[in-house]
Amino acid sequence: MSVAQQVISIARDELGYQEGFSGGHWDNTEKYAAQVPGLDWVSDDREPWCHVFVSWAFRQAGAAALAPVTASCLEGVSWFEDQSRFSEYPAVGAVVYFGSEGGTHVGIVTGYDADTIQTISGNTNTTGSPEGDGVYEKTYQRHSSYVYGYGYPDYPEGIVVADPAWKGFDGVTFFGQEAGEEDLPRGGSKPDQPTAGTVVIDGLAYGPGARGDHIMRLGKMLVTAGCSAYTEGPGPVWTSADTKSMRKYQIKIGDRGADADGIPGSQQLARLKREFGKAA
């Protein structure tokens, strides 16, 4: 089964799940946030969880690195844009963003035709509300102004898209008018590269989807350590160059296997700061 199919299947298995109900209303408490490192606060604070559900589904599929780990739809859009993997055209297995600048709601695309897209979303309801009560399968008008755009995960088996600008790219199948799960390319059960998820150290997130000044500081320390894989930057948004640079450092200090996955551990980060923090 391809990774895209796994993500969709995992999301579909959650159809019918509903959040907590208290005081006469749905209360935004749910099970997904606690299973995504760094996002447990979302349920604790009873915040909207539509993007948490997307991040959770990718993580459950062993593909956490292929989608942003965040509770913010705006950050999700930025994450895909930073990788030049955002489009106004749908794709099977894409992450679709809704509303102003994509900041209102999010879901996973399971198929599309000339007029509609089919999605699975969390924190919605039977009307497709961005502040609902559970996980639902919905159909939206493909050309509606409410549909902002689509993030294209870098699936190892390739991706099926409607964007004509992507025709001819490696791993891309172009179906401009209609495509569904049956059109997905076959693939292995895991991405070819490690898909380590985000970690939280001293209250700060590191890994795919993480952003902040601390990410830039980490990158500068890695450059000072002679472990740069950057062609530009480093910057405040975690990219594949951060993963590659961190892995270089992990190998440099003698770590291997799961300890050299490109995501810092607390002891590795402490050593990096101790040895190169002042110089950076």
C-alpha positions in Angstrom: 0.0 0.0 0.0 1.3 3.5 -0.9 1.9 6.0 1.8 -0.8 8.3 0.4 -3.3 5.4 0.6 -2.2 4.7 4.2 -2.8 8.3 5.2 -6.2 8.3 3.6 -7.1 4.9 5.1 -6.1 6.0 8.6 -8.1 9.2 8.3 -11.1 7.2 7.0 -11.0 4.8 9.9 -11.8 7.8 12.1 -15.0 8.7 10.4 -17.7 9.0 13.1 -15.3 10.0 15.9 -16.7 12.9 18.0 -15.0 15.2 20.4 -16.0 15.6 24.1 -19.4 17.0 25.1 -19.8 19.0 28.3 -22.0 21.8 29.6 -24.5 21.2 26.9 -22.1 21.7 24.0 -19.1 20.2 22.1 -15.9 21.2 23.9 -12.9 20.6 21.5 -11.4 17.9 23.8 -10.2 15.0 21.6 -7.8 12.1 21.5 -5.4 13.2 18.7 -3.4 16.0 20.2 -2.0 13.9 23.0 -0.5 11.5 20.3 1.4 14.2 18.4 4.5 15.4 20.3 4.3 19.1 20.9 0.6 19.4 20.3 -0.9 18.0 23.5 -1.8 21.5 24.6 -4.4 21.8 21.9 -6.9 19.4 23.6 -5.9 20.7 27.1 -6.8 24.2 26.0 -9.8 23.1 24.0 -8.5 24.7 20.9 -9.7 23.9 17.3 -8.1 20.6 16.2 -8.6 20.3 12.4 -4.8 20.5 11.6 -4.0 18.3 14.6 -6.0 15.6 12.9 -4.1 16.0 9.7 -0.7 15.9 11.5 -1.9 12.9 13.5 -2.9 10.9 10.4 0.5 11.4 8.7 2.2 10.5 11.9 0.2 7.3 12.2 1.1 6.4 8.7 4.8 6.7 9.6 5.1 9.8 7.4 5.2 12.6 9.9 7.9 14.4 7.9 5.6 14.7 4.9 3.2 17.2 6.4 3.5 20.1 8.9 3.2 19.3 12.6 1.1 22.2 13.8 -2.3 23.3 15.1 -2.3 26.3 12.8 -3.7 26.2 9.3 -1.7 29.4 8.4 1.5 27.7 9.5 0.6 24.6 7.5 0.2 26.7 4.3 3.6 28.4 5.0 5.2 25.0 5.5 4.2 23.7 2.1 5.0 27.1 0.4 8.5 27.0 1.9 9.0 23.7 0.1 7.5 24.9 -3.2 4.8 22.2 -2.8 1.7 24.4 -2.7 -0.8 24.6 -5.6 -4.2 25.9 -6.5 -5.0 22.5 -8.0 -6.1 19.4 -6.1 -4.1 16.2 -5.7 -5.1 12.8 -4.2 -3.6 12.7 -0.7 -3.0 16.5 -0.7 -3.7 18.6 2.3 -6.4 21.2 1.4 -6.7 24.5 3.1 -9.8 26.6 3.3 -10.8 30.2 4.0 -8.8 33.5 4.0 -5.2 32.7 3.2 -5.9 29.1 4.1 -6.3 29.8 7.8 -9.8 28.7 8.4 -9.9 24.9 8.0 -8.0 21.9 6.6 -8.6 18.4 5.4 -7.1 15.5 3.4 -8.1 15.1 -0.2 -9.4 11.6 -1.2 -10.4 12.5 -4.8 -11.5 15.1 -7.2 -13.4 15.6 -10.4 -13.9 18.6 -12.7 -16.3 20.3 -10.2 -15.7 18.9 -6.7 -13.2 17.7 -4.2 -13.8 14.9 -1.7 -12.1 15.3 1.7 -11.8 13.9 5.2 -11.5 16.5 8.0 -11.5 16.7 11.7 -13.2 19.3 13.9 -16.0 19.6 11.3 -19.7 18.5 11.0 -22.3 17.5 8.5 -22.4 21.1 7.1 -18.6 21.3 6.7 -18.2 23.8 9.5 -14.6 24.7 10.4 -15.6 24.4 14.1 -17.6 21.2 14.3 -17.7 18.1 16.5 -15.9 15.3 14.8 -14.4 13.6 11.8 -16.4 13.7 8.6 -16.1 13.0 4.9 -17.2 16.0 2.9 -17.6 17.2 -0.7 -16.7 20.8 -1.7 -17.0 22.7 -4.9 -13.5 22.6 -6.4 -13.7 26.2 -7.8 -15.2 27.7 -4.7 -13.5 30.8 -3.3 -13.6 29.0 0.1 -11.0 26.6 -1.2 -7.6 28.4 -0.8 -5.2 25.8 -2.1 -3.4 22.5 -1.6 -0.2 21.3 0.0 1.4 18.4 -1.9 3.2 15.9 0.4 6.4 14.5 -1.1 5.1 10.9 -1.1 7.9 8.5 -1.9 5.7 6.6 -4.4 4.8 9.9 -6.2 1.6 11.9 -6.4 -1.5 12.3 -8.6 -2.2 15.9 -9.4 -4.4 18.2 -11.4 -1.8 21.0 -11.7 -0.6 21.2 -15.4 2.6 22.9 -14.2 3.6 19.7 -12.5 3.3 17.6 -15.7 6.6 15.8 -16.6 8.1 16.0 -13.1 9.6 12.8 -11.6 7.0 10.8 -9.7 4.1 12.9 -10.9 0.9 11.5 -12.5 -1.2 14.2 -14.2 -5.0 13.8 -14.2 -6.4 17.2 -14.8 -10.1 16.5 -14.5 -10.7 13.5 -12.3 -8.7 11.2 -9.9 -9.3 9.1 -6.9 -7.6 6.6 -4.6 -7.7 3.9 -7.3 -5.3 6.1 -9.3 -2.6 6.3 -6.7 0.7 4.7 -7.6 1.7 1.6 -5.7 4.4 1.9 -3.2 6.0 0.5 -0.1 4.5 0.8 3.4 7.1 3.4 4.5 8.8 6.4 3.0 12.3 5.7 1.7 13.8 8.2 4.2 13.4 8.3 8.0 10.3 10.1 9.0 11.1 11.1 12.5 8.6 13.4 14.0 8.9 16.7 15.8 10.4 16.7 19.3 9.9 19.2 22.1 13.0 20.2 24.2 12.7 22.8 26.9 9.3 23.8 25.5 10.6 24.4 22.0 9.7 22.2 19.0 12.4 20.8 16.6 11.8 18.9 13.4 9.4 19.1 10.4 6.9 21.8 10.9 8.8 23.6 13.6 9.5 27.3 13.3 11.0 30.1 15.4 14.2 31.9 16.2 15.5 28.8 18.0 15.5 27.0 14.7 17.7 29.6 13.1 20.0 29.5 16.2 20.3 25.8 15.8 21.2 26.1 12.2 23.9 28.7 13.0 25.4 26.3 15.6 25.5 23.5 13.0 27.2 25.7 10.5 29.8 26.7 13.2 30.2 23.0 13.9 31.1 22.3 10.3 28.0 20.3 9.6 26.1 22.6 7.2 23.9 21.1 4.5 22.4 24.6 3.7 22.4 26.1 0.3 20.8 29.2 1.8 20.0 30.2 5.3 19.7 28.8 8.0 16.3 30.3 8.6 13.5 30.2 11.2 11.5 27.4 9.5 12.7 23.8 9.8 13.5 22.4 6.3 15.2 19.2 5.0 18.5 21.1 5.2 18.1 21.3 9.0 17.5 17.6 9.1 20.5 16.8 7.0 22.7 19.3 8.9 21.6 17.8 12.3 22.3 14.3 11.0 25.8 15.3 10.0 26.4 16.6 13.5 25.0 13.4 15.1 27.3 11.3 13.0 30.2 13.6 13.7 29.8 13.0 17.5 29.6 9.2 17.0 25.8 8.6 17.1 24.3 6.1 14.7 20.9 4.5 13.8 17.9 6.0 15.5 20.2 8.5 17.3 21.3 9.9 13.9 17.9 10.6 12.4 18.4 14.3 11.9 16.1 15.3 14.8 18.0 16.5 17.9 17.9 14.7 21.2 18.1 16.6 24.4 21.6 15.5 25.1 22.8 16.2 21.6 21.3 19.7 21.7 22.9 20.4 25.0 26.3 19.3 23.7 25.9 21.4 20.5 25.0 24.5 22.6 27.9 23.9 25.0 30.5 23.5 22.2 29.2 25.9 19.6 26.5 28.1 21.1 28.7 31.1 22.0 30.5 31.1 18.6 27.2 31.0 16.7 
